[in-house]
Amino acid sequence: MTKQQEQIKLWTTLVNTKDAISKLRQRELKQYHISAEQTGVLSILRRVPGGLTPAEISRRLLRDPSSVTVILNRMVAKGLISKSKDKKKKNLIRVTLTKKGDDLYSQILKRMCIYGLFAVLSDEQCQQLQACLNTLLAEATGRLKWPFEITTGRTI
């Protein structure tokens, strides 16, 4: 097998694995009536008590700002987050986590399918996988010139 064929095989395995885990996660989140993207927003906001702007959220999620606006509006309607004018810069909107959103995220964290899924890997395999994925993420976002800080360990 050539180097290119090996890389294509690796890429295919990575995409198929991501898709299978995403489907498991979607099935799991369905009981909470929340999407993986919305869970990602809850995770990000939980780590930033003062909240973030929609643009900051879109950069951290690697999503287009217009799609994040739709997600945020749905979350406001559910009472999971709130939007308010920034206290220092009145032309900015600040998004913060509500108690309802924080409580829901706590429930979700207790019952995540990935706990059992990653249990099939040893601690060393998990560390190696994390290191490899961090390297690929840094390379891909660097090539995209993506203006965001890479946050590893993001829980969605």
Protein Blocks (a to p, Z undefined) as FASTA:
>chain_A
ZZklmmmmmmmmmmmmmmmmmmmmmmmmmmnopafklmmmmmmmmmmmnopafklmmmmn
opafklmmmmmmmmmmnopaccdddfklmmbccddddfklmmmmmmmmmmcfklmmmmmp
cfklmmmmmmmmmmmmmmmmmmnopacdddehiaZZ
